[in-house]
């Protein structure tokens, strides 16, 4: 018997696992570019006060919202990483007015990437977890129509995911093979696989919603909340979508960001938040609804469309939609 000790260290890196999952090289290169960008963003998030990148940048995004300094920085980081990636053809984010064509499909740009570069950035100054959300679509458009590659329903996504910048840096990635979770090893500088094939619990008596706006909810949603209160549900709401959805994915329950009287179309962004998070949850066996229809079946008309979001454990989503949109 050999006296050589067995190596028990986790050395399954993101790139190694993507290959094992059968992710084709072009898509893998785009996902690795996004992971690299998120490593950089995470570094700046942890040093935000030291580097004085907390607070407003002085401008507004296309939604009329004040841009945080880190919003702008994170957007620039992702754009640079994708510019250096031959398979990345188009980039769009909520910080940009419209899609940016990096290279057409005829020159190798076979994928379109959409991102919320720093979701929840206004929470950084109080040390709440924030994150990056991303979506990858195929770009099979003629060169002159490359920018329109972003206007596809979420069902066409080939990959989507998010990174949480919290007590650790966690990457959750959904592909055709399933949903996997990686954690950044700060010593190795690599995202290492920590859980493969994540499946969301079928049901869990937890709901996540900002009940301060109850007076603006429709009667169906008020009826759901009355049901949840009476059935002994627990409420968990952080106010950072990445953190709330991450908890819902791992623990079960339902995350609700509804349409209201003041925002009848919903407030979250379909392409940067609803679609990628919906893809992750569905690939993990859950459900993602825009109210009357699944989020991923929504046909976008503009890259900055908004939507309401109801996602999580399949049974818990049904409890909501059966009241808000009865058959």
ABEGO torsion letter per residue (X at the ends): XBABBBBABBABBAAAAAAAAGBBAAAAAAAAAAAAAAAAAAAAAAAAAAAGABEBAGBBBAAGBBBBAAAAAAAAAAAAAAAABAABABBBBAABABBBBABBAAAGBABBBBBBABBGAAAAAAGBBBBBBBBBBBBABBAAAAAAAABBBAAABABBEBBBBBABBBBBBBBAAEBBBBBBBAAAGBBBBABBGBBBBABBBBBBBBAAAAAABBAAAAAAAAAAAAAGBBBBBAGBAAAAAAAAAAAEEBBBBBBBAABAAEABBAAAAAAAAAAAAAAAGBBBBAGABBAAABBBABAABBBBBBBEBAAAAAAAAAAABBX
